[in-house]
């Protein structure tokens, strides 16, 4: 028994000596004890410095478009954003930094707004003679709902370039806007346009590479000058809505919209008759039941995408 105790003491002494030499200790944790984070090695660098959130544009390595010097179509309504892009003064100051400059395939410079983010793109193409702010309310609401929206201002309009001798190639303006959507990460696109903006959105949408998720047409003619939207709308199979007002342009717009509706390749399509008598976006800006129409159109975009 004495020999055993002596041996035990000797082992204990040796263990103490070993711990003293190596400096190694362990702290036992009972089964009922949580190991505190304060026991773990701490990063002495402040959290705000250690976590550096990189903007989405840098993560995707998408450079901004540089501003370009050109003569705007309506100089009395053109202002510059803080980054130097020309933008229509109808845009509220808090949104002017969303302005960018697009360049079409034939070298025309366009002012445009880029709102929201994501891979679900929406093109909003305004009617001729109007500012792109005619679609601003719909664009901001869609952007707030998680969509990437581009609203171009067509050549010879607003803060876009003044090319008075050329108003026949506005489909290229829609092309430029769709290219910007794709560049910014859109994988699918919803086409929407008023009057000739809708006609050109159809034409440009069919010849670009992004899948078309849906289509909204407001008072758009089947033919806009030399541009014929019939062959293109026949190829669009996505859900589509066509809206007109019976009294618009003495009933001629109704005939045009009905042509597009009948030629549409979509099986899921709807023809909406708005009784306001207004043209294009004025149907929901000025019509008695405009808020209902606008909500219906925005709801359609969300339904199609989701």
Secondary structure, DSSP 8 states (H G I E B T S, - for coil): -HHHHHHHHHHHHHHHHHHHHH--------TT----GGGS----S-HHHH-----HHHHTT----------BTTGGGEEE-TTS-EEETTS-GGGGGGEEEEE-TTS-EEEEEEE--SSEEEEEE--TTS-GGGGHHHHHHHHHTT-EEEEE--TTSTTSB--TT--S-THHHHHHHHHHHHHTT-SEEEEEEETHHHHHHHHHHHHSSSEEEEEEEES--SEETTEE-HHHHTT--SEEEEEE-TTGGGGHHHHHHHHHHHH---SSEEEEE-TT---TTHHHHTSTTHHHHHHHHHHHHHHHH-
